[in-house]
Amino acid sequence: GGLSSSRGSSIAALIRDKIQNEFDAEDVEQLRRVLPGCAELLGTRRHSLRCLPSKADAAPLVRSGSGSKLGDVKRRMSLTLAGKESIAQMHYAVRRFLKIVCSQLKGAVVLFIDDLQWSDTATLDLLKSIVLDGEIPS
């Protein structure tokens, strides 16, 4: 059973190696936050454990005169777009992770979701992104 058997350990190692080769540090950190139960599969980065700043943190704040209404609007739009880009990047990272797991386990994956009725909009958006991705084997 599970990832504790010798076969499971080798599959987990294959998945971990593939993740470490295909994901950058920022994506791995996002996956750790979203999928805390997958620490064994995520492993640690070989090259660097340094967490890169997120795109939302690195979003340029447009300054066209301090305190001007136009500057404030541009600043808010920049942060909103950076937030949406960060969410899209996180959805993409989760979908890539699931594709790797499914490809290694040859379809023997069950996604168990408990208390779905209490899910917030962000969680439902992530689930929708997963379900609608035609490249994730069902």
C-alpha positions as CSV (number, residue, x, y, z in Angstrom):
1,G,0.0,0.0,0.0
2,G,0.7,3.7,-0.3
3,L,4.0,5.6,-0.5
4,S,5.5,3.7,2.4
5,S,6.2,0.5,0.4
6,S,9.5,0.1,-1.5
7,R,7.6,0.5,-4.8
8,G,5.8,3.5,-3.4
9,S,9.0,5.0,-2.2
10,S,10.6,4.7,-5.6
11,I,7.5,6.3,-7.2
12,A,7.6,9.1,-4.6
13,A,11.3,9.6,-5.5
14,L,10.5,9.8,-9.2
15,I,7.8,12.3,-8.6
16,R,10.0,14.4,-6.3
17,D,12.9,14.4,-8.9
18,K,10.5,15.4,-11.7
19,I,9.1,18.2,-9.5
20,Q,12.6,19.5,-8.5
21,N,13.6,19.5,-12.2
22,E,10.5,21.2,-13.6
23,F,9.4,23.6,-10.8
24,D,11.1,26.8,-9.7
25,A,11.4,27.6,-6.0
26,E,8.4,30.0,-6.1
27,D,6.1,27.3,-7.5
28,V,7.3,24.7,-4.9
29,E,6.5,27.2,-2.1
30,Q,3.1,27.9,-3.6
31,L,2.4,24.1,-3.7
32,R,3.5,23.8,-0.1
33,R,1.0,26.4,1.0
34,V,-1.8,24.9,-1.1
35,L,-1.0,21.2,-0.6
36,P,0.6,20.9,2.8
37,G,-0.1,17.2,2.9
38,C,2.2,16.6,-0.1
39,A,5.4,17.5,1.7
40,E,6.9,14.1,1.0
41,L,6.3,14.5,-2.8
42,L,7.5,18.1,-2.9
43,G,10.8,17.4,-1.1
44,T,13.3,20.2,-0.8
45,R,14.9,22.2,-3.6
46,R,18.4,20.8,-4.5
47,H,19.7,24.1,-5.7
48,S,18.2,26.6,-3.4
49,L,15.8,26.8,-0.5
50,R,15.6,30.5,-0.8
51,C,12.1,31.7,-1.4
52,L,11.9,34.0,-4.4
53,P,9.7,37.1,-4.0
54,S,6.2,36.5,-5.5
55,K,5.1,38.4,-8.5
56,A,2.5,40.2,-6.3
57,D,5.3,41.4,-4.0
58,A,7.5,42.4,-7.0
59,A,4.6,44.2,-8.8
60,P,5.8,47.6,-9.8
61,L,4.0,50.4,-8.1
62,V,3.4,53.1,-10.7
63,R,4.2,56.5,-9.3
64,S,3.0,59.5,-11.3
65,G,3.0,62.1,-8.6
66,S,2.6,61.1,-5.0
67,G,-1.0,61.1,-3.9
68,S,-2.5,61.9,-7.3
69,K,-5.8,60.1,-8.2
70,L,-4.4,58.8,-11.4
71,G,-1.3,57.4,-9.6
72,D,-3.6,55.7,-7.0
73,V,-5.7,54.1,-9.7
74,K,-2.6,52.9,-11.6
75,R,-1.2,51.5,-8.4
76,R,-4.4,49.6,-7.5
77,M,-4.7,48.3,-11.0
78,S,-1.1,47.1,-10.9
79,L,-1.7,45.3,-7.6
80,T,-4.9,43.7,-8.8
81,L,-3.3,42.5,-12.1
82,A,-0.3,41.1,-10.1
83,G,-2.7,39.3,-7.7
84,K,-4.7,37.7,-10.6
85,E,-1.4,36.7,-12.3
86,S,-0.2,35.1,-9.0
87,I,-3.5,33.2,-8.7
88,A,-3.3,32.0,-12.3
89,Q,0.3,30.9,-11.7
90,M,-0.7,29.0,-8.5
91,H,-3.5,27.2,-10.4
92,Y,-1.0,26.3,-13.2
93,A,1.5,25.0,-10.6
94,V,-1.2,22.8,-9.0
95,R,-2.3,21.4,-12.3
96,R,1.3,20.7,-13.4
97,F,1.8,18.9,-10.0
98,L,-1.3,16.8,-10.6
99,K,-0.1,15.9,-14.1
100,I,3.2,14.7,-12.8
101,V,1.6,12.6,-10.1
102,C,-0.9,11.1,-12.4
103,S,1.7,10.3,-15.1
104,Q,3.8,8.5,-12.5
105,L,0.9,6.6,-10.9
106,K,-0.7,5.7,-14.3
107,G,-4.2,6.9,-13.3
108,A,-4.3,5.4,-9.8
109,V,-5.0,8.8,-8.2
110,V,-8.0,9.8,-6.2
111,L,-8.5,13.4,-5.2
112,F,-10.4,13.3,-1.9
113,I,-12.0,16.6,-1.0
114,D,-13.6,16.8,2.4
115,D,-16.1,19.5,3.5
116,L,-16.5,20.8,0.0
117,Q,-19.7,22.6,1.1
118,W,-17.5,25.0,3.2
119,S,-15.1,25.9,0.4
120,D,-14.4,29.5,-0.3
121,T,-14.5,31.0,-3.8
122,A,-10.8,30.7,-4.3
123,T,-10.8,27.0,-3.5
124,L,-13.7,26.4,-5.9
125,D,-11.9,28.4,-8.6
126,L,-8.9,26.1,-8.1
127,L,-11.0,23.0,-8.3
128,K,-12.7,24.3,-11.5
129,S,-9.3,24.9,-13.0
130,I,-8.3,21.3,-12.2
131,V,-11.5,19.8,-13.5
132,L,-11.4,21.8,-16.8
133,D,-7.8,21.0,-17.6
134,G,-8.1,18.3,-20.3
135,E,-4.4,17.3,-19.9
136,I,-4.9,15.9,-16.4
137,P,-5.8,12.2,-16.8
138,S,-9.2,11.3,-15.3
